[in-house]
Amino acid sequence: MQQRLDQLGSRYRLRHRNAAADLRRLPDPALPMGTDRYPQIRHVVLLMMENHSFDNYLGTLGHGEGFPAEPPTNAATDGRTVAVHHFPSTGQHPELPSQSWRASHLQFADGRNDGFVRAVEAMDRDADPAMAMGYWDEHDLPFYAGLARTFPLADRWFSSCLGPTFPNRRFLMAATANGLVDDVMASIVDYPRTGTIFDLLDRQGLSWVNYHHVPPLRLWRRHVTRSRPARAARLAGRSFDPDLGRKLRGDVQTTTNLYPRGPVRTVTHLRHIESFFADAAAGKLPAVSLVDPDYLTCSEENPQDVRAGEGFSAAVIDAVMRGPGWPHTLLIWFYDEHGGYYDHVPPPAAVEPDDVPPHTLLDGSPPRRWLLRRTPLARRVRRDDEAPGRYDRYGFRIPAVVVSPYARPGHVSSTVYDHTSATRLIEEKWNLPPLTRRDAAATAPWDMLDLDAPPAFLDPPRLPAPATPWTLPTTKS
């Protein structure tokens, strides 16, 4: 019954798609849509963490392209230079450095990547701009270092746009941000015309789950007992609060919320994180799992201690490797965007996903602009969002590792990837059409696997313990 409801709902969501064109654009047009083209892999797990660049975590690893021999520097507005440096602690400054649309474009600086220090100054004149040039190393994050040395590492995996969390996670789901450039909750009431990867999975009866940290009773109240108009009004009202950070992120404990699917269709694909560990232990993970961290405690978003997120990632990856489904699993560990932290590799040009231009809440009809222009939200939008740019360039590099028994040991891939490479992998595995021009042009990370040889990691390797182990919290309503 649920599968039938999913298929009917996705047929509605995909009503703008051209069925004949979809059949022509399948990865293998000779095979029916939904055909499993890589049966060695039965479970795809996407573990997307928050807000760190490749150099910020792996720049000193000596594996993949980290910092160049001459320590990079960025100049401050007063002319002094700030070199990359090791952070003395694993805590982070609240809200800074910034990965906003404006800050990211300032950091890119027309391809010089020398605007990271000035971006902090532009966001807060009283903050220490040197924070953007800091990094952590393998002594701070031993599990991540061991993971990146053992399994194949991508040193050219870029986020999907020069912007913050919400647009980049939208690219993972739909290969488009649908015009979004910020993390304002009142902006996420739209849906992409071409649907999401989850709509394509539903249409073919393929299972998927978004595992999250919202207590079940609270999730039910949030999605079912409140109507969409009431919830939209509530979120819009909260968006006028100038302290958006922790308050608003608490409402986005599930990535799939960033493209609202409606209460019933959302809740049926959401499970609490404790179910992930139970499903992994029982070998019952779905075809596609999207595993979200707790965005308030262990996502690695500032001001969290980065070791808390490392502990969570280690627990997820260990659960996958120790479960009976491991011989047929592919997990991607990666980050939504760079968090404002320095990276020395300029993001290359990218294929624009569609014809939807970037816009903010201040764009649109005169009445809306008039109503918003004097609010704290308007001031924040002007500070964070007002910068020229399109979706024709990737965002900064982020750490990315593919974990699978079929992974190439110690391999470094310098192929250009972005988040739609993960989307493309799902499409190529199950012979699904691309969602937009972006994922149609994306390269799936198959070169990080060897599916023709006996799996090198059939027996899971021993990885270093995380600096701070993570334990499953007690579920409360």
Number of C-alpha atoms within 10 A of each C-alpha: 6 11 14 12 14 23 20 15 17 22 17 12 19 20 12 12 14 10 12 8 10 15 18 12 15 21 20 17 14 10 13 13 20 20 15 18 15 12 12 16 20 18 24 23 26 21 20 23 25 24 24 29 27 32 28 30 22 26 23 20 17 10 16 22 19 19 20 10 6 7 9 17 19 24 17 19 13 7 8 9 13 19 16 21 17 14 16 10 10 15 15 17 14 13 16 21 30 27 29 26 25 26 29 29 23 21 29 23 15 11 13 13 21 22 24 33 28 22 29 26 19 19 19 14 11 9 14 14 23 21 23 28 24 18 25 20 18 15 9 21 23 18 22 26 21 17 22 24 20 20 24 24 27 27 25 24 28 32 32 33 30 30 32 30 23 24 27 29 25 25 25 26 24 28 35 30 28 24 19 25 31 26 25 23 21 17 20 20 14 13 16 20 15 21 24 27 21 21 24 26 22 22 21 18 15 18 16 21 23 25 23 25 22 23 15 17 11 12 21 16 10 17 18 15 11 13 13 16 10 10 15 17 13 13 18 17 13 18 22 18 14 13 13 18 15 15 13 17 16 14 15 19 20 23 22 21 19 22 22 15 18 14 18 13 16 18 18 13 16 21 20 19 23 15 14 24 21 14 17 21 18 12 16 15 25 19 17 22 20 22 24 24 24 22 23 19 16 22 24 26 24 24 16 19 19 25 23 21 26 26 21 24 26 22 19 22 17 17 18 28 24 15 19 15 19 25 22 17 23 22 23 18 21 24 28 32 34 30 28 29 27 32 29 21 20 19 24 14 11 17 16 21 22 17 11 15 15 17 17 17 20 19 10 10 9 10 8 12 14 11 11 16 15 10 15 14 23 20 15 16 22 14 16 23 25 17 15 9 15 15 26 16 18 25 29 34 31 28 28 24 26 25 28 28 28 25 25 22 18 16 20 21 18 13 15 19 23 33 29 30 25 23 26 29 19 21 26 22 19 24 25 27 25 27 28 23 15 25 28 21 16 22 18 23 21 13 15 24 22 16 17 8 8 10 18 16 19 15 12 15 14 10 16 14 16 23 18 19 15 18 9 11 9 7 13 9 9
